[in-house]
Amino acid sequence: RRSLTMRWQGPAMAVAASLLLSYSLFTSAFTRQCIARRVKLQSFSALSSSSSSSGRTILDDAPPSDGTENSKHDWQYILHLAEDAATRAGSIMKATTGRISSTQTKSNVRDLVTESDVASQQIIFSTINAVRPNDVFLGEEAVDPGSEASIEALRQALIANDDDDDDDDDDRLLWIVDPIDGTTNFQAGLPLFCASIGVVAWNQTTNQPEIQVGVIFNPILDEMTSAVAGRGAYLNGKRLNSTVANTGLPLKECLVNIGYPVVQGESTLAAATKAVSALATRVLGLRMIACASQVTCWVARNQFQVYVSWDLNAWDVCAGMLIVRESGGNILDFATNQTATITSRDLIFTSSTAGKAVAEEIRQVLEDHDCLEY
């Protein structure tokens, strides 16, 4: 009997050991899956708490005394709030670039959206809303695809910003945000993407919206480019000194970036392609970097002298428009041939060394080669 019992115990013990091992492997795998899900849910929040070495910008000029600055607001504080929000979003972007797939497209297959776009916009909104809950927030990821939807979203946001019916909110600001400008670059792991935040206040004297603060943060280059209306533009806290030429650089000495517009699809890309052909022999060099906010920063620093693009959304260029102007540059709406406003979509940016004459010359080239309409 003892021999028989031992013969049965051997297989039984082997089966028990096998079952125990299988259960152990199953529970380990299940635990890892649970932990992975929990980490995924917590990771964006945790990443956003890390800080950047860029720090905060300290404005080095007193507020202008000619009434150009809205006295209701402490723009130094608003600037720091925008920089803090951009830095938190930048931490998410830096940790996930090149490692995350697109979750959907918007207007077409070239117009990508990733989990990081959504998470970055949420952390920017949360940072602002925590201290300014009555402000208006316009973020790209909350707007339907297409130019018409973008135009209407901006119109509605400006109406909300100018709501005179609520006396308690007469200091309301409009925050215009692109959480990740250059999503295709971001997904590919290329260091050409930024968080862009523009802050708009309604000027009761002129009855027009005016961009008062602009912040653009590239977390890979660790570059925080900022501006406050009438107070200058800054790179990582250092004032950008505008260099204004006496006569302006000639077009043949300008390095020009041509935009890569994707929202309207083939029509805008066709206009951009014709512009490349028309300008190629007239300029120092052409580039086609598809990240409007980054390019405007380089225009402000005179690394590009010209930036031309079609059908730009407000969140693409709101911050960059102020940064270029505060660095001494200019922006032409080439659809109307007038100085650009926040609602302009077809733009020529020129640096402080290029001047308005170059913008007018480029517009003429675009008109001659049927590049203005799309």
Secondary structure, DSSP 8 states (H G I E B T S, - for coil): -HHHHHHHHHHHHHHHHHHHHHHHHHHHHHHHHHHHHHHHHHHHHHHHTS--TT------S---SSS-S-TTS-HHHHHHHHHHHHHHHHHHHHHHTTS--EEEESSSTTSEEEHHHHHHHHHHHHHHHTT-TTSEEEEGGGS-SSHHHHHHHHHHHHHHHT-TT-GGGTT--EEEEEEEE-HHHHHHT-S--EEEEEEEEEETTTTEEEEEEEEEEETTTTEEEEEETTTEEEETTEE------SS---GGG-EEEE----SSTHHHHHHHHHHHHHHTTTSSEEE----HHHHHHHHHTTSSSEEEESS--HHHHHHHHHHHHHTT-EEEETTTTEE--TT--SEEEE-TTT-HHHHHHHHHHHHHTT-S--
